[in-house]
Amino acid sequence: MKTPLCTFCLKSGILCPKCQEKVEKGEVSELDIKIAKELLELEPRFPALKDVEFKKSIEIGPLIIILVGEKDVSSVIGPNGKIVKILSGKLNKKIRVVGSSPDIRKTIQDLLAPAEVLGVNIVWLPDGSYEKKVRVRRSDVKRLPADVKTLENAIRCLLNERFRIVLE
């Protein structure tokens, strides 16, 4: 498994100078270390995790978002969602696995699934700035993994842009 920290540091629990520097700079959080360590421990039981690229994790309220390589989402979820269930049980939070993609719509769709994203639009504001609007069916609001405000914050943290979820 590929992680921002070296495998030896994750297994031993003691960080080498290079990994320690990443933590001090804020490139890697304590949550990243905890999740990478858990995934590494699950690797012998789930061989598909060997090829996974773990990028980072974000904790927002009752939700933890795990950002992985674009093609690694199904490997981290595991067969019948077993890996996510194990992580969710250990961390006592709801887990969402999102693929890191250059396509903003795909990343947002991964986060909001099983709700359907109707579109992502740019709204220009009078002061010349803009925000992006994510359109979701009003009937899908019950299918969202968390409340709208939490998801707006999650998208903002993931993509470093202003987003608003609009129910149509």
CNS distance restraints for C-alpha pairs under 8 A (distance, minus, plus):
assign (resid   1 and name CA) (resid  40 and name CA) 7.21 0.50 0.50
assign (resid   1 and name CA) (resid  49 and name CA) 6.12 0.50 0.50
assign (resid   1 and name CA) (resid  50 and name CA) 4.48 0.50 0.50
assign (resid   1 and name CA) (resid  51 and name CA) 5.40 0.50 0.50
assign (resid   1 and name CA) (resid  52 and name CA) 5.15 0.50 0.50
assign (resid   1 and name CA) (resid  53 and name CA) 6.07 0.50 0.50
assign (resid   1 and name CA) (resid  54 and name CA) 7.46 0.50 0.50
assign (resid   2 and name CA) (resid  50 and name CA) 7.93 0.50 0.50
assign (resid   2 and name CA) (resid  51 and name CA) 7.30 0.50 0.50
assign (resid   2 and name CA) (resid  52 and name CA) 6.22 0.50 0.50
assign (resid   2 and name CA) (resid  53 and name CA) 4.63 0.50 0.50
assign (resid   2 and name CA) (resid  54 and name CA) 6.06 0.50 0.50
assign (resid   3 and name CA) (resid   7 and name CA) 7.70 0.50 0.50
assign (resid   3 and name CA) (resid  36 and name CA) 6.86 0.50 0.50
assign (resid   3 and name CA) (resid  53 and name CA) 6.15 0.50 0.50
assign (resid   3 and name CA) (resid  54 and name CA) 5.06 0.50 0.50
assign (resid   3 and name CA) (resid  55 and name CA) 6.33 0.50 0.50
assign (resid   4 and name CA) (resid  28 and name CA) 7.22 0.50 0.50
assign (resid   4 and name CA) (resid  54 and name CA) 7.41 0.50 0.50
assign (resid   4 and name CA) (resid  55 and name CA) 6.54 0.50 0.50
assign (resid   4 and name CA) (resid  56 and name CA) 7.94 0.50 0.50
assign (resid   5 and name CA) (resid   9 and name CA) 6.88 0.50 0.50
assign (resid   5 and name CA) (resid  10 and name CA) 7.07 0.50 0.50
assign (resid   5 and name CA) (resid  19 and name CA) 5.72 0.50 0.50
assign (resid   5 and name CA) (resid  33 and name CA) 7.88 0.50 0.50
assign (resid   6 and name CA) (resid  10 and name CA) 6.65 0.50 0.50
assign (resid   6 and name CA) (resid  19 and name CA) 7.21 0.50 0.50
assign (resid   7 and name CA) (resid  11 and name CA) 6.17 0.50 0.50
assign (resid   8 and name CA) (resid  12 and name CA) 5.97 0.50 0.50
assign (resid   9 and name CA) (resid  13 and name CA) 5.59 0.50 0.50
assign (resid   9 and name CA) (resid  14 and name CA) 5.46 0.50 0.50
assign (resid   9 and name CA) (resid  15 and name CA) 4.92 0.50 0.50
assign (resid   9 and name CA) (resid  16 and name CA) 6.46 0.50 0.50
assign (resid   9 and name CA) (resid  19 and name CA) 7.65 0.50 0.50
assign (resid  10 and name CA) (resid  14 and name CA) 7.43 0.50 0.50
assign (resid  10 and name CA) (resid  15 and name CA) 7.62 0.50 0.50
assign (resid  10 and name CA) (resid  33 and name CA) 7.12 0.50 0.50
assign (resid  10 and name CA) (resid  36 and name CA) 7.35 0.50 0.50
assign (resid  10 and name CA) (resid  37 and name CA) 5.56 0.50 0.50
assign (resid  10 and name CA) (resid  40 and name CA) 7.95 0.50 0.50
assign (resid  11 and name CA) (resid  37 and name CA) 6.99 0.50 0.50
assign (resid  11 and name CA) (resid  40 and name CA) 7.95 0.50 0.50
assign (resid  15 and name CA) (resid  19 and name CA) 5.69 0.50 0.50
assign (resid  15 and name CA) (resid  20 and name CA) 5.51 0.50 0.50
assign (resid  16 and name CA) (resid  20 and name CA) 5.97 0.50 0.50
assign (resid  17 and name CA) (resid  21 and name CA) 6.08 0.50 0.50
assign (resid  18 and name CA) (resid  22 and name CA) 6.62 0.50 0.50
assign (resid  19 and name CA) (resid  23 and name CA) 6.47 0.50 0.50
assign (resid  20 and name CA) (resid  24 and name CA) 6.22 0.50 0.50
assign (resid  21 and name CA) (resid  25 and name CA) 6.09 0.50 0.50
assign (resid  22 and name CA) (resid  26 and name CA) 6.29 0.50 0.50
assign (resid  22 and name CA) (resid  27 and name CA) 5.23 0.50 0.50
assign (resid  22 and name CA) (resid  28 and name CA) 5.81 0.50 0.50
assign (resid  23 and name CA) (resid  27 and name CA) 5.94 0.50 0.50
assign (resid  23 and name CA) (resid  28 and name CA) 4.86 0.50 0.50
assign (resid  23 and name CA) (resid  29 and name CA) 6.17 0.50 0.50
assign (resid  23 and name CA) (resid  30 and name CA) 7.87 0.50 0.50
assign (resid  28 and name CA) (resid  32 and name CA) 6.06 0.50 0.50
assign (resid  28 and name CA) (resid  33 and name CA) 7.32 0.50 0.50
assign (resid  28 and name CA) (resid  56 and name CA) 7.33 0.50 0.50
assign (resid  29 and name CA) (resid  33 and name CA) 6.54 0.50 0.50
assign (resid  30 and name CA) (resid  34 and name CA) 6.25 0.50 0.50
assign (resid  31 and name CA) (resid  35 and name CA) 6.11 0.50 0.50
assign (resid  31 and name CA) (resid  57 and name CA) 6.69 0.50 0.50
assign (resid  31 and name CA) (resid  58 and name CA) 7.64 0.50 0.50
assign (resid  31 and name CA) (resid  59 and name CA) 7.85 0.50 0.50
assign (resid  32 and name CA) (resid  36 and name CA) 5.93 0.50 0.50
assign (resid  32 and name CA) (resid  56 and name CA) 5.73 0.50 0.50
assign (resid  32 and name CA) (resid  57 and name CA) 5.51 0.50 0.50
assign (resid  33 and name CA) (resid  37 and name CA) 5.98 0.50 0.50
assign (resid  34 and name CA) (resid  38 and name CA) 6.27 0.50 0.50
assign (resid  35 and name CA) (resid  39 and name CA) 6.11 0.50 0.50
assign (resid  35 and name CA) (resid  57 and name CA) 7.72 0.50 0.50
assign (resid  35 and name CA) (resid  87 and name CA) 7.93 0.50 0.50
assign (resid  36 and name CA) (resid  40 and name CA) 6.05 0.50 0.50
assign (resid  36 and name CA) (resid  54 and name CA) 7.21 0.50 0.50
assign (resid  37 and name CA) (resid  41 and name CA) 6.24 0.50 0.50
assign (resid  38 and name CA) (resid  42 and name CA) 6.32 0.50 0.50
assign (resid  38 and name CA) (resid  87 and name CA) 7.35 0.50 0.50
assign (resid  39 and name CA) (resid  43 and name CA) 6.23 0.50 0.50
assign (resid  39 and name CA) (resid  49 and name CA) 7.51 0.50 0.50
assign (resid  40 and name CA) (resid  49 and name CA) 7.99 0.50 0.50
assign (resid  42 and name CA) (resid  46 and name CA) 6.18 0.50 0.50
assign (resid  42 and name CA) (resid  49 and name CA) 7.88 0.50 0.50
assign (resid  42 and name CA) (resid  83 and name CA) 7.79 0.50 0.50
assign (resid  43 and name CA) (resid  47 and name CA) 5.66 0.50 0.50
assign (resid  43 and name CA) (resid  48 and name CA) 7.56 0.50 0.50
assign (resid  43 and name CA) (resid  49 and name CA) 5.42 0.50 0.50
assign (resid  43 and name CA) (resid  50 and name CA) 6.38 0.50 0.50
assign (resid  46 and name CA) (resid  78 and name CA) 7.62 0.50 0.50
assign (resid  48 and name CA) (resid  52 and name CA) 7.33 0.50 0.50
assign (resid  48 and name CA) (resid  75 and name CA) 5.69 0.50 0.50
assign (resid  48 and name CA) (resid  76 and name CA) 7.98 0.50 0.50
assign (resid  49 and name CA) (resid  75 and name CA) 6.15 0.50 0.50
assign (resid  49 and name CA) (resid  76 and name CA) 6.56 0.50 0.50
assign (resid  51 and name CA) (resid  72 and name CA) 7.97 0.50 0.50
assign (resid  52 and name CA) (resid  68 and name CA) 7.32 0.50 0.50
assign (resid  52 and name CA) (resid  69 and name CA) 7.00 0.50 0.50
assign (resid  52 and name CA) (resid  72 and name CA) 5.55 0.50 0.50
assign (resid  52 and name CA) (resid  75 and name CA) 7.07 0.50 0.50
assign (resid  52 and name CA) (resid  76 and name CA) 7.38 0.50 0.50
assign (resid  53 and name CA) (resid  68 and name CA) 5.56 0.50 0.50
assign (resid  53 and name CA) (resid  69 and name CA) 5.23 0.50 0.50
assign (resid  53 and name CA) (resid  72 and name CA) 6.93 0.50 0.50
assign (resid  54 and name CA) (resid  66 and name CA) 7.74 0.50 0.50
assign (resid  54 and name CA) (resid  67 and name CA) 6.48 0.50 0.50
assign (resid  54 and name CA) (resid  68 and name CA) 4.57 0.50 0.50
assign (resid  54 and name CA) (resid  69 and name CA) 6.67 0.50 0.50
assign (resid  55 and name CA) (resid  66 and name CA) 7.83 0.50 0.50
assign (resid  55 and name CA) (resid  67 and name CA) 5.51 0.50 0.50
assign (resid  55 and name CA) (resid  68 and name CA) 5.24 0.50 0.50
assign (resid  55 and name CA) (resid  69 and name CA) 7.13 0.50 0.50
assign (resid  56 and name CA) (resid  66 and name CA) 6.19 0.50 0.50
assign (resid  56 and name CA) (resid  67 and name CA) 5.28 0.50 0.50
assign (resid  56 and name CA) (resid  68 and name CA) 7.20 0.50 0.50
assign (resid  57 and name CA) (resid  64 and name CA) 6.83 0.50 0.50
assign (resid  57 and name CA) (resid  65 and name CA) 5.44 0.50 0.50
assign (resid  57 and name CA) (resid  66 and name CA) 4.44 0.50 0.50
assign (resid  57 and name CA) (resid  67 and name CA) 5.79 0.50 0.50
assign (resid  58 and name CA) (resid  64 and name CA) 5.64 0.50 0.50
assign (resid  58 and name CA) (resid  65 and name CA) 5.10 0.50 0.50
assign (resid  58 and name CA) (resid  66 and name CA) 6.65 0.50 0.50
assign (resid  58 and name CA) (resid 154 and name CA) 7.75 0.50 0.50
assign (resid  58 and name CA) (resid 157 and name CA) 7.71 0.50 0.50
assign (resid  58 and name CA) (resid 158 and name CA) 7.91 0.50 0.50
assign (resid  59 and name CA) (resid  63 and name CA) 5.89 0.50 0.50
assign (resid  59 and name CA) (resid  64 and name CA) 4.43 0.50 0.50
assign (resid  59 and name CA) (resid  65 and name CA) 6.38 0.50 0.50
assign (resid  60 and name CA) (resid  64 and name CA) 6.29 0.50 0.50
assign (resid  60 and name CA) (resid 150 and name CA) 6.70 0.50 0.50
assign (resid  60 and name CA) (resid 153 and name CA) 7.45 0.50 0.50
assign (resid  60 and name CA) (resid 154 and name CA) 6.51 0.50 0.50
assign (resid  61 and name CA) (resid 150 and name CA) 6.92 0.50 0.50
assign (resid  62 and name CA) (resid  93 and name CA) 5.64 0.50 0.50
assign (resid  62 and name CA) (resid  94 and name CA) 6.23 0.50 0.50
assign (resid  62 and name CA) (resid 146 and name CA) 7.89 0.50 0.50
assign (resid  63 and name CA) (resid  93 and name CA) 5.81 0.50 0.50
assign (resid  63 and name CA) (resid  94 and name CA) 4.91 0.50 0.50
assign (resid  63 and name CA) (resid  95 and name CA) 5.97 0.50 0.50
assign (resid  63 and name CA) (resid  96 and name CA) 7.33 0.50 0.50
assign (resid  63 and name CA) (resid 146 and name CA) 7.45 0.50 0.50
assign (resid  64 and name CA) (resid  93 and name CA) 6.55 0.50 0.50
assign (resid  64 and name CA) (resid  94 and name CA) 6.15 0.50 0.50
assign (resid  64 and name CA) (resid  95 and name CA) 4.94 0.50 0.50
assign (resid  64 and name CA) (resid  96 and name CA) 6.25 0.50 0.50
assign (resid  65 and name CA) (resid  95 and name CA) 5.96 0.50 0.50
assign (resid  65 and name CA) (resid  96 and name CA) 4.82 0.50 0.50
assign (resid  65 and name CA) (resid  97 and name CA) 5.86 0.50 0.50
assign (resid  65 and name CA) (resid  98 and name CA) 6.89 0.50 0.50
assign (resid  65 and name CA) (resid 154 and name CA) 7.88 0.50 0.50
assign (resid  66 and name CA) (resid  95 and name CA) 7.30 0.50 0.50
assign (resid  66 and name CA) (resid  96 and name CA) 6.16 0.50 0.50
assign (resid  66 and name CA) (resid  97 and name CA) 4.81 0.50 0.50
assign (resid  66 and name CA) (resid  98 and name CA) 6.05 0.50 0.50
assign (resid  67 and name CA) (resid  97 and name CA) 6.15 0.50 0.50
assign (resid  67 and name CA) (resid  98 and name CA) 5.01 0.50 0.50
assign (resid  67 and name CA) (resid  99 and name CA) 5.82 0.50 0.50
assign (resid  67 and name CA) (resid 100 and name CA) 6.15 0.50 0.50
assign (resid  68 and name CA) (resid  72 and name CA) 6.13 0.50 0.50
assign (resid  68 and name CA) (resid  73 and name CA) 6.58 0.50 0.50
assign (resid  68 and name CA) (resid  97 and name CA) 7.23 0.50 0.50
assign (resid  68 and name CA) (resid  98 and name CA) 6.28 0.50 0.50
assign (resid  68 and name CA) (resid  99 and name CA) 5.10 0.50 0.50
assign (resid  68 and name CA) (resid 100 and name CA) 5.87 0.50 0.50
assign (resid  69 and name CA) (resid  73 and name CA) 7.19 0.50 0.50
assign (resid  69 and name CA) (resid  99 and name CA) 5.34 0.50 0.50
assign (resid  69 and name CA) (resid 100 and name CA) 5.29 0.50 0.50
assign (resid  69 and name CA) (resid 101 and name CA) 7.69 0.50 0.50
assign (resid  70 and name CA) (resid  98 and name CA) 7.95 0.50 0.50
assign (resid  70 and name CA) (resid  99 and name CA) 4.21 0.50 0.50
assign (resid  70 and name CA) (resid 100 and name CA) 4.89 0.50 0.50
assign (resid  70 and name CA) (resid 101 and name CA) 5.50 0.50 0.50
assign (resid  71 and name CA) (resid  99 and name CA) 6.82 0.50 0.50
assign (resid  72 and name CA) (resid  76 and name CA) 6.36 0.50 0.50
assign (resid  72 and name CA) (resid  99 and name CA) 6.84 0.50 0.50
assign (resid  73 and name CA) (resid  77 and name CA) 6.26 0.50 0.50
assign (resid  73 and name CA) (resid  97 and name CA) 6.12 0.50 0.50
assign (resid  73 and name CA) (resid  98 and name CA) 6.36 0.50 0.50
assign (resid  73 and name CA) (resid  99 and name CA) 5.71 0.50 0.50
assign (resid  74 and name CA) (resid  78 and name CA) 6.13 0.50 0.50
assign (resid  75 and name CA) (resid  79 and name CA) 7.92 0.50 0.50
assign (resid  76 and name CA) (resid  83 and name CA) 6.47 0.50 0.50
assign (resid  76 and name CA) (resid  84 and name CA) 7.16 0.50 0.50
assign (resid  76 and name CA) (resid  97 and name CA) 7.27 0.50 0.50
assign (resid  77 and name CA) (resid  81 and name CA) 5.00 0.50 0.50
assign (resid  77 and name CA) (resid  82 and name CA) 6.82 0.50 0.50
assign (resid  77 and name CA) (resid  83 and name CA) 5.51 0.50 0.50
assign (resid  77 and name CA) (resid  84 and name CA) 5.24 0.50 0.50
assign (resid  77 and name CA) (resid  97 and name CA) 6.97 0.50 0.50
assign (resid  78 and name CA) (resid  82 and name CA) 5.40 0.50 0.50
assign (resid  78 and name CA) (resid  83 and name CA) 5.07 0.50 0.50
assign (resid  78 and name CA) (resid  84 and name CA) 7.02 0.50 0.50
assign (resid  79 and name CA) (resid  83 and name CA) 7.61 0.50 0.50
assign (resid  81 and name CA) (resid  85 and name CA) 6.15 0.50 0.50
assign (resid  82 and name CA) (resid  86 and name CA) 6.17 0.50 0.50
assign (resid  83 and name CA) (resid  87 and name CA) 6.23 0.50 0.50
assign (resid  84 and name CA) (resid  88 and name CA) 5.89 0.50 0.50
assign (resid  84 and name CA) (resid  95 and name CA) 6.44 0.50 0.50
assign (resid  85 and name CA) (resid  89 and name CA) 6.07 0.50 0.50
assign (resid  86 and name CA) (resid  90 and name CA) 6.30 0.50 0.50
assign (resid  87 and name CA) (resid  91 and name CA) 6.03 0.50 0.50
assign (resid  87 and name CA) (resid  95 and name CA) 7.50 0.50 0.50
assign (resid  88 and name CA) (resid  92 and name CA) 5.45 0.50 0.50
assign (resid  88 and name CA) (resid  93 and name CA) 5.36 0.50 0.50
assign (resid  88 and name CA) (resid  94 and name CA) 5.72 0.50 0.50
assign (resid  88 and name CA) (resid  95 and name CA) 5.87 0.50 0.50
assign (resid  89 and name CA) (resid  93 and name CA) 7.35 0.50 0.50
assign (resid  96 and name CA) (resid 111 and name CA) 6.48 0.50 0.50
assign (resid  97 and name CA) (resid 110 and name CA) 7.34 0.50 0.50
assign (resid  97 and name CA) (resid 111 and name CA) 7.24 0.50 0.50
assign (resid  98 and name CA) (resid 107 and name CA) 6.38 0.50 0.50
assign (resid  98 and name CA) (resid 110 and name CA) 5.35 0.50 0.50
assign (resid  98 and name CA) (resid 111 and name CA) 5.92 0.50 0.50
assign (resid  99 and name CA) (resid 107 and name CA) 6.21 0.50 0.50
assign (resid  99 and name CA) (resid 110 and name CA) 6.99 0.50 0.50
assign (resid 100 and name CA) (resid 107 and name CA) 6.54 0.50 0.50
assign (resid 101 and name CA) (resid 106 and name CA) 6.90 0.50 0.50
assign (resid 101 and name CA) (resid 107 and name CA) 6.05 0.50 0.50
assign (resid 103 and name CA) (resid 107 and name CA) 6.58 0.50 0.50
assign (resid 104 and name CA) (resid 108 and name CA) 6.21 0.50 0.50
assign (resid 104 and name CA) (resid 159 and name CA) 7.89 0.50 0.50
assign (resid 105 and name CA) (resid 109 and name CA) 5.99 0.50 0.50
assign (resid 105 and name CA) (resid 117 and name CA) 7.82 0.50 0.50
assign (resid 105 and name CA) (resid 119 and name CA) 7.50 0.50 0.50
assign (resid 105 and name CA) (resid 120 and name CA) 6.53 0.50 0.50
assign (resid 106 and name CA) (resid 110 and name CA) 6.20 0.50 0.50
assign (resid 107 and name CA) (resid 111 and name CA) 6.47 0.50 0.50
assign (resid 108 and name CA) (resid 112 and name CA) 6.14 0.50 0.50
assign (resid 108 and name CA) (resid 117 and name CA) 7.79 0.50 0.50
assign (resid 108 and name CA) (resid 155 and name CA) 7.00 0.50 0.50
assign (resid 109 and name CA) (resid 113 and name CA) 5.72 0.50 0.50
assign (resid 109 and name CA) (resid 115 and name CA) 7.88 0.50 0.50
assign (resid 109 and name CA) (resid 116 and name CA) 6.96 0.50 0.50
assign (resid 109 and name CA) (resid 117 and name CA) 6.02 0.50 0.50
assign (resid 112 and name CA) (resid 116 and name CA) 7.36 0.50 0.50
assign (resid 112 and name CA) (resid 117 and name CA) 7.63 0.50 0.50
assign (resid 112 and name CA) (resid 144 and name CA) 5.78 0.50 0.50
assign (resid 112 and name CA) (resid 145 and name CA) 6.44 0.50 0.50
assign (resid 112 and name CA) (resid 151 and name CA) 7.80 0.50 0.50
assign (resid 113 and name CA) (resid 143 and name CA) 7.69 0.50 0.50
assign (resid 113 and name CA) (resid 144 and name CA) 6.82 0.50 0.50
assign (resid 113 and name CA) (resid 145 and name CA) 7.40 0.50 0.50
assign (resid 114 and name CA) (resid 143 and name CA) 6.08 0.50 0.50
assign (resid 114 and name CA) (resid 144 and name CA) 6.84 0.50 0.50
assign (resid 115 and name CA) (resid 136 and name CA) 7.35 0.50 0.50
assign (resid 115 and name CA) (resid 137 and name CA) 7.90 0.50 0.50
assign (resid 115 and name CA) (resid 140 and name CA) 5.28 0.50 0.50
assign (resid 115 and name CA) (resid 141 and name CA) 7.30 0.50 0.50
assign (resid 115 and name CA) (resid 143 and name CA) 5.34 0.50 0.50
assign (resid 115 and name CA) (resid 144 and name CA) 5.66 0.50 0.50
assign (resid 116 and name CA) (resid 136 and name CA) 6.27 0.50 0.50
assign (resid 116 and name CA) (resid 137 and name CA) 7.12 0.50 0.50
assign (resid 116 and name CA) (resid 140 and name CA) 7.10 0.50 0.50
assign (resid 117 and name CA) (resid 134 and name CA) 7.01 0.50 0.50
assign (resid 117 and name CA) (resid 135 and name CA) 5.96 0.50 0.50
assign (resid 117 and name CA) (resid 136 and name CA) 5.05 0.50 0.50
assign (resid 117 and name CA) (resid 137 and name CA) 7.57 0.50 0.50
assign (resid 118 and name CA) (resid 134 and name CA) 7.63 0.50 0.50
assign (resid 118 and name CA) (resid 135 and name CA) 5.25 0.50 0.50
assign (resid 118 and name CA) (resid 136 and name CA) 5.51 0.50 0.50
assign (resid 118 and name CA) (resid 137 and name CA) 7.11 0.50 0.50
assign (resid 119 and name CA) (resid 134 and name CA) 5.98 0.50 0.50
assign (resid 119 and name CA) (resid 135 and name CA) 5.20 0.50 0.50
assign (resid 119 and name CA) (resid 136 and name CA) 7.53 0.50 0.50
assign (resid 120 and name CA) (resid 132 and name CA) 6.64 0.50 0.50
assign (resid 120 and name CA) (resid 133 and name CA) 5.56 0.50 0.50
assign (resid 120 and name CA) (resid 134 and name CA) 4.60 0.50 0.50
assign (resid 120 and name CA) (resid 135 and name CA) 6.22 0.50 0.50
assign (resid 121 and name CA) (resid 132 and name CA) 5.52 0.50 0.50
assign (resid 121 and name CA) (resid 133 and name CA) 5.06 0.50 0.50
assign (resid 121 and name CA) (resid 134 and name CA) 6.58 0.50 0.50
assign (resid 121 and name CA) (resid 135 and name CA) 7.91 0.50 0.50
assign (resid 122 and name CA) (resid 130 and name CA) 6.67 0.50 0.50
assign (resid 122 and name CA) (resid 131 and name CA) 5.95 0.50 0.50
assign (resid 122 and name CA) (resid 132 and name CA) 4.47 0.50 0.50
assign (resid 122 and name CA) (resid 133 and name CA) 6.13 0.50 0.50
assign (resid 123 and name CA) (resid 130 and name CA) 5.53 0.50 0.50
assign (resid 123 and name CA) (resid 131 and name CA) 5.43 0.50 0.50
assign (resid 123 and name CA) (resid 132 and name CA) 5.85 0.50 0.50
assign (resid 123 and name CA) (resid 133 and name CA) 6.74 0.50 0.50
assign (resid 124 and name CA) (resid 128 and name CA) 6.54 0.50 0.50
assign (resid 124 and name CA) (resid 129 and name CA) 6.11 0.50 0.50
assign (resid 124 and name CA) (resid 130 and name CA) 4.37 0.50 0.50
assign (resid 124 and name CA) (resid 131 and name CA) 6.69 0.50 0.50
assign (resid 125 and name CA) (resid 129 and name CA) 5.46 0.50 0.50
assign (resid 125 and name CA) (resid 130 and name CA) 5.36 0.50 0.50
assign (resid 125 and name CA) (resid 131 and name CA) 7.59 0.50 0.50
assign (resid 130 and name CA) (resid 162 and name CA) 7.80 0.50 0.50
assign (resid 131 and name CA) (resid 161 and name CA) 7.38 0.50 0.50
assign (resid 131 and name CA) (resid 162 and name CA) 5.01 0.50 0.50
assign (resid 131 and name CA) (resid 163 and name CA) 5.69 0.50 0.50
assign (resid 131 and name CA) (resid 164 and name CA) 7.37 0.50 0.50
assign (resid 132 and name CA) (resid 161 and name CA) 7.79 0.50 0.50
assign (resid 132 and name CA) (resid 162 and name CA) 6.19 0.50 0.50
assign (resid 132 and name CA) (resid 163 and name CA) 4.74 0.50 0.50
assign (resid 132 and name CA) (resid 164 and name CA) 6.34 0.50 0.50
assign (resid 133 and name CA) (resid 163 and name CA) 5.69 0.50 0.50
assign (resid 133 and name CA) (resid 164 and name CA) 4.91 0.50 0.50
assign (resid 133 and name CA) (resid 165 and name CA) 5.87 0.50 0.50
assign (resid 133 and name CA) (resid 166 and name CA) 6.63 0.50 0.50
assign (resid 134 and name CA) (resid 163 and name CA) 7.01 0.50 0.50
assign (resid 134 and name CA) (resid 164 and name CA) 6.06 0.50 0.50
assign (resid 134 and name CA) (resid 165 and name CA) 4.73 0.50 0.50
assign (resid 134 and name CA) (resid 166 and name CA) 5.97 0.50 0.50
assign (resid 135 and name CA) (resid 165 and name CA) 6.08 0.50 0.50
assign (resid 135 and name CA) (resid 166 and name CA) 5.01 0.50 0.50
assign (resid 135 and name CA) (resid 167 and name CA) 6.07 0.50 0.50
assign (resid 135 and name CA) (resid 168 and name CA) 6.75 0.50 0.50
assign (resid 136 and name CA) (resid 140 and name CA) 6.95 0.50 0.50
assign (resid 136 and name CA) (resid 141 and name CA) 7.77 0.50 0.50
assign (resid 136 and name CA) (resid 165 and name CA) 7.09 0.50 0.50
assign (resid 136 and name CA) (resid 166 and name CA) 6.16 0.50 0.50
assign (resid 136 and name CA) (resid 167 and name CA) 5.04 0.50 0.50
assign (resid 136 and name CA) (resid 168 and name CA) 6.14 0.50 0.50
assign (resid 137 and name CA) (resid 141 and name CA) 7.08 0.50 0.50
assign (resid 137 and name CA) (resid 167 and name CA) 5.45 0.50 0.50
assign (resid 137 and name CA) (resid 168 and name CA) 4.97 0.50 0.50
assign (resid 138 and name CA) (resid 167 and name CA) 4.76 0.50 0.50
assign (resid 138 and name CA) (resid 168 and name CA) 5.15 0.50 0.50
assign (resid 140 and name CA) (resid 144 and name CA) 6.74 0.50 0.50
assign (resid 141 and name CA) (resid 167 and name CA) 7.68 0.50 0.50
assign (resid 144 and name CA) (resid 148 and name CA) 7.95 0.50 0.50
assign (resid 146 and name CA) (resid 150 and name CA) 6.46 0.50 0.50
assign (resid 146 and name CA) (resid 151 and name CA) 6.42 0.50 0.50
assign (resid 147 and name CA) (resid 151 and name CA) 6.37 0.50 0.50
assign (resid 148 and name CA) (resid 152 and name CA) 6.12 0.50 0.50
assign (resid 148 and name CA) (resid 165 and name CA) 6.75 0.50 0.50
assign (resid 149 and name CA) (resid 153 and name CA) 6.29 0.50 0.50
assign (resid 150 and name CA) (resid 154 and name CA) 6.17 0.50 0.50
assign (resid 151 and name CA) (resid 155 and name CA) 6.13 0.50 0.50
assign (resid 152 and name CA) (resid 156 and name CA) 6.15 0.50 0.50
assign (resid 152 and name CA) (resid 163 and name CA) 6.12 0.50 0.50
assign (resid 152 and name CA) (resid 164 and name CA) 5.96 0.50 0.50
assign (resid 152 and name CA) (resid 165 and name CA) 6.42 0.50 0.50
assign (resid 153 and name CA) (resid 157 and name CA) 6.15 0.50 0.50
assign (resid 154 and name CA) (resid 158 and name CA) 6.11 0.50 0.50
assign (resid 155 and name CA) (resid 159 and name CA) 5.98 0.50 0.50
assign (resid 155 and name CA) (resid 160 and name CA) 7.77 0.50 0.50
assign (resid 155 and name CA) (resid 161 and name CA) 7.91 0.50 0.50
assign (resid 155 and name CA) (resid 163 and name CA) 6.85 0.50 0.50
assign (resid 156 and name CA) (resid 160 and name CA) 5.16 0.50 0.50
assign (resid 156 and name CA) (resid 161 and name CA) 5.31 0.50 0.50
assign (resid 156 and name CA) (resid 162 and name CA) 5.73 0.50 0.50
assign (resid 156 and name CA) (resid 163 and name CA) 6.13 0.50 0.50
assign (resid 157 and name CA) (resid 161 and name CA) 7.73 0.50 0.50
